[in-house]
Amino acid sequence: MEFGIPWPEFNDGLSYTDTVKSTSTPPTLIDFYSSRYESSAPRKGWLQRIHNGQITVDGKTVNEPDTVLRIGPKLVYHRLSWREPIAPCKLYVLFEDDHLLAVNKPSGLQVLPGGLFQQRTVLTQLKWKASQSSKYRSVAGKAVADFQESQPVPVHRLGRGTSGILLCAKSEIAKSQLAADFADGTSFISRNSSSDIDAGEIKRRIYKTYRALADGIIEQNKIAIKQPIGKMRYPGVRSGLYVASPTGKQAESRITVLSRDKNRNCTLVEVEIYSGRPHQIRIHLSFIGHPLLGDPLYVAGGRPSITVSDSYSESREGDNFAEDGGYQKPLNPVPGDCGYYLHAYRLAFHHPVSDEVVEIVAPPPPMLSACNEDAGLDDLAHNKGF
């Protein structure tokens, strides 16, 4: 079964609310926004937004940038609606009961709002699906709403370019238990980073297996990668870019080679992750010299393909503004860019309510289907202590 409503041409825009708190010197409208949200737009961009009438103070539009703000008023910045980049809208249901929903997410669809994608996300489609699922009962001959189906919420993330299984919670008990289960493996790796305990032998409640197409020929049949993952400063990524870093947080991935294609110089692998660091598979495979085929961001070594220099802030200057006054999309690669081949293939877990073992498989796309899989490589979820 599939669901998904076609995206409208424009999204609904956004509104951001602020209040002026105690300050020794009351700020002007332009000083307030340009200093507090300089990562959103340069001063010229905020001037443009003010002149456009996009900011209200206690419900009244203010067009004068030098308006002095007193303490207490409600400030609202109204971001104009925009055409979001093209994204698929259909999701395929792999499993559903009263507490859980598992969907097969297509590559190119973002899970949660962020950046240019505020409406074209999995979360929006889940919201629309729930709004269409109201059930009705008859009272005195009239149809009235019985209850509104609770909106499923993703309990983990997949990169925009990653396809495959996305697990969502439909009840609070499922949400809290699954969140704890997903975090358990990562916390174990962090707690035992210097011990001799083999993470692969520890019983866990969730096992995640991915298919990936790596650049180059990986000679070893099995590899355990335990490279820590940290952050670095990077243009276009406000909170910093995740990279391979000796001072980062512990992470572990296990690689199993499924097939090698010497003609295309690539290797099809299955990856089981024991921690859930952002972009972990992309970083770990690139760290060992085999980045995902087509990855626009990470290169050998587990770091980005560009060098960050002191010109970091210079890349944000000039008049290169979007229609709304903000910065244009960075020209350099960013994590949300697609082009690589990565698929969340299998998920095995204990049901958060019944505690029964549930195994879900999302058939991989043709590029990630092995032609000569070795016997015994297809049972990763069956012999892990369940």
N, C-alpha and C positions, 0 to 999 in steps of 0.2 A: 504494500500500500504506500502511496506517496501523497504528499500534501505540499502546498506552497502557492501563494498568491503572487501574480506578477507585480513587480515593483512599479510604483507611480514614477512619472518622469522626474518630479522634484520631491525631495523630502519635506518635512514640516518645519525645518529650521530648528533652532534651539534657543532656550532662554537661560541665562545665568544670573542668579540673584546674589547681591552683596549688601552689606551695611557698613557704614563708616563707624568705626569704634573709637575709643578715646585716643586722642592725639594732641600733642602740644601745639602743632600748627595745622589748622584745618586745610586739607588738600583741595586743589582744584579738580574738576572732573577729569581733565586730560592727565594730570599728574597721577591721580588715583589709579586709572586703568593702565596707563603706559608703564608705570613702575611695578604694579602688582602683577600684570599679565603681559610682560614683555616677551614671553615665549610664544604668545598667541599672535601678536602683531607688533611692528615697530611703532614709534610715536606717530609717524605719518599715517599709518594704518588706523590707529585709534582716532586720529583727527577726522579721517574719512568716515569712520563709523558714527562719530558724534554728529557730523554734518549731515549724514544720511538719516538722522532721526532714529537711530537704533538703540539709544539709551534713554531710559525713563527714570525719573526720580519721584518716588511716591506716586507713580502712575502717570506722570506728566512728562512728555518728551522734552528733552533739554538739548538744544543745538549749539549752545555756547560753551566752548571748551574750557574757558577760564572761570566758569561758575564755581564758586566756593561751596564746598560741601560741609554741612554741619553734621554733628553726630546724631545717628539714629535713623535717617530716611532709608527707605528701601530702594536700592539701585538695581535695575534689571537691564542687562545687555541682551538684545534680541539679535541672534545670529540669523542672517538671511537664509532662506531655503536655497538649496543647490542641487545640481545633478550629481549624484554619487556615481563613481565608476561602475562599469558593467559588472554584474555579479549574477550567478545562477540563483534561482529562487526555490527550486524543488528539493525536498528532503524525502528520503525513503525510510519508512519505518522497518526496523529490524526486530524490535521486541517492544511489547507494551503490556503493562498490567496497571493495577490501581496505584502503584507507587513509583513506577519507572517507565521511562520512554527512551529507547535507544534508536538513533537515526544514523543513516549513512550520509555524511556531509560531503557535498561535492567540493572539489578543489576550486578556489576562487571566492568562496563564501566565508566571510568573517563570522566568528562566533558571537562576540560581544561588541557593543558600540565602541568606536575609537577612531580618531583621525577623520579621514574623509568618509568613513562608513559609520553613519549614525542610525540609519534606518535599514539598509540592506545587510541584515545580519540574521543569524540563526535565531537569536533571541526575539527579534521582531516577528518572524514567522511562527514561533511558538506562541507568542502573544495573540496573533491573529487566529491561530488554530483554536486556542482556548476560548476566544470570544465567539467563535462560530459553533462551539460545542455546548452551549446552554441547553439544558434539558427542561422539558415542560411537563406539567401535569394539569389535569382538569379540575377546576374548582367552580362549582355552581354553573357548569356548562361553559366556562371560559378557560382558555389556555393561559396559564401563568408560568413564569420562570420558576423551576423547582430549585435549581442551584446552578452556579457557574463553575464549570470545571476549573480546577486550579491550574494555573499556568506552569508548565514544566520549566525547570531552570537547569541549565548546564552545570554539572558538578566538576567539570574539568575543561581544559581548553585544547583546541587543535589550531595550529597555525592556519592562516588564510589559504595558503597553498597546499595544505595537507588535507587529503580526503580520508573518509573512513568513519569508524564508529565514534559517535559522540553520545555519552550517557547523560541523561537528564533526570532530575528528581521531580516527582509530582506531589510528594507529601513532605512535611517537615521532618518526619522521622527518617525518611529516605535521604533527604538532603544532608542532615547532620551526620548520619552514619557513614554515608559514602564519602563525604568530605574528610572525615577522620580516616577512613580506609585508604583514600588516595594519598593522604599526607603521611601515612604510616611508613611506607617504604622509604620515602625521602628522609624522614626524620631518623630512621634506623641507620641509613648510610651516613648521615651527619654525626650521629652519636658514636659510630664505630669506625670512623675513617682511618684510625691508626691501629685497629685490632687485626687479629688473624682470622676473624670470623668471615666465612664466605657468605656473602649476601644471597648467593644463589641457593643456599641450603636453608635459608630462613623461611618459615611458613608465613605467607602473606595472605591477605584477603582479596587482593586484586592483582591480576597479571595482565600486562599490556604488551602486545606483540605487534610490530609494524613491519611492513614491506618497504624497501627503499632501493633505488637504483643509484649506485655509487659510481663515480668517475674513475676509470682505470681498472686494472685487474688486481684484486685482493688475493694474494697467494695463500694465506692461512685460511683454513676452513672455519675456525672459530677464534674469536678475539674478545677479550674482556678489556673494556676501556674504562679507566677510573680517573679521568682527568677532571679536576675541579673547574667550575664555571663561575666566572665573576662578571663584572661590568667595566666598560670603558666609555669615555666621553666620545660622542659620535654625532656629527651633524644630522639634524632631522629626527633624532630620537631623544626626546626631552629627558627621560629618566635614565638614559645611558643604554648602551648596546651590550647584550650578553655575549661573552666570548670565552675561549679557553684561557684560564688564568691560574697561575700557581697559588695565588692568594684568594681564590674564589671558594665557593661552597662545594662540598663533595658531591660527586655525581658518578653514576655507574651505568654502563650499557653493555649488553652482551650481543655480539655479532655472529651470525651463522650464515655462511655463504650457501646460496641455493643454486646459482649457476653463474658461469662466466661467459661473456660474449667478447671474444678477442677481435672480431670484425668491427664492432662498435666501441671497443675499448671501455667496457663497463661491466660491473658486477652486480647481480641481483642478490640482495641480502635480506635476512629476517633479523629484526632487532628487538630484543626484549629489554625494557628499561626498568631499572630498579630504583630510580629516583625520578622526580618530575621537574627538572629544571627547564626553564624556557629555552626552546630551540635546541634541546639537548642532543637529539640525533644529528641534526645538521652540524652542530659544533663538534661532536665527537668523531663523526666520520671525516670531517675536514681536518681535524686535529691529526689523524693518522695518515693524512695525505690523500684521502679519497672523498672529497666533498660530494654532496648529492649532484648527480648529473643535472645541469641546468640551473644550479643554485646561483642567483645573481649577487649574493651577498658574501657568503663564507667561502674562503679559499683554503688551501693547504696550511695547516697550523691552527685552524680553529678561530681565525680572526677575519675581519672584513677585507674586501679587495682594494680599499683605498686607504691612504695614509692620512691620519688626522694631524694637522699641524696647527700652528698658532693662528692661522687664517680662519679658524673655526667661526669666530663671530663675524668675520668679513663676509662669509657666504650668506649672511642674513641681512646685509645692508643693500642699499639701492632702492629702486622703485619696482622691484619684481613682486607686486602684490596680487593676491587673488581679488575677485570682484568685491569680496566682503572686507577687504583691507588687510587680511592676514597674509602670511607667507605662502608662496606657492609650494607645491609638493617638491621636496628635495630632488635634485637631479641625480645625486648619488643613490646607490641601492639602499633600501631599508628593509627591515624584517618582514613586512607584509607583502613584499613583492613576490610574485609567483614565478613558476618556470621549472621548479624542481619536481622530483617524483618521490612522494612519501605518502604512505597509506596506512591508517590505523586498521590493521587487519583482523586481529582477534582480541577479545576482551573476556576474561574469565574472572568471576567474582562471586562472593557470597552475597545472596540477596539480603538487603538491609533489614527486612522484616522476618522472612521465613528462615533465613540462614542457609537456604538451599544453594548449591552451586549452579550458577547460570553461566553458560558459555555462548557468546555471540560472535559470529563471523561475518565480515563484510567482504564479499568477493572483490579481489583486487582488479584494477583496470588492466587491460591487455599488456601495457608496458611493464607491469609488475607481476606478471604471471610467469612462473618458472617453466622452462621447457624440460628440464631434467632435475627435478628435485630428488635429493637423496632420501632413501627410506629412513623413517624415524625422525625426520625433521618437522613433521606436521603434528606433533603431539605435545607441544610446549605447555599447554594448559592442563594436561592430564596427569603429569607426574611431578607436580610441584608441592606436594604435601596436602592437597585437598582431601 
